[in-house]
Amino acid sequence: MLRNSYPGKFIVFEGLDGSGQSTQAGLLKNFLVKKGCRTVLTKESTMDSAAGRLIRKVLDGKKKIPPKKLQELYAEDREQHLKKVVVPNLKKGKIVISDRYFFSSFAYGSLDAPLSYLLKINDKFLMPDLAFFINTKPETCVLRIERRGKKKTLFERKEKLKKVHQNYKKIIKKFRNVIIIDGEGSIKETHRRIIKKISNYAQ
């Protein structure tokens, strides 16, 4: 992975589906903007590339492709995301917050593809300055997903989420810049935990 040499800061939020990482990414963006920080919130996978749009169809069960091909699509979409959104804003000195990044590919993708292969196809991408892993139990995540009242996507089932949770815990140990945040409490409680860790980015 490449070190961020741009003037801006790159922050990533990770977690199981239903962990609250999307909510927390949005709350942090709002917090930093109020502090006067130029901040951009973005998300993976995107809908801005052909690869990203195909990923959405696969996740929604509208199309089937081999697991390795799906992960290659994630890498292709990520390359475009970095090129078109992340890096241009980092060059401008902005804080870029991404709801999911390559940690998701490692944790979810390694259910069906070798982790060594996933690391290889992502090894030329930018390393975040900071990543938050919202640590929420799979059972809690399933309850939250069910409350949405929407059809579950490919990875939103308890058995898969349990395996993904185990994968996350193994994978984040390989990286120094990942902070584990307890996601079992209320939205406000989780947000406060994150704010305590982010003070040096909000100067």
Secondary structure, DSSP 8 states (H G I E B T S, - for coil): -B---SSSEEEEEEE-TTSSHHHHHHHHHHHHHHTT--EEEEESS-SSSHHHHHHHHHHTTS----HHHHHHHHHHHHHHHIIIIIHHHHHTT-EEEEES-HHHHHHHHTTTS-HHHHHHHTTTSB--SEEEEEE--HHHHHHHHHHHTS---TT-SHHHHHHHHHHHHHHGGG-TTEEEEE-SS-HHHHHHHHHHHHGGG--
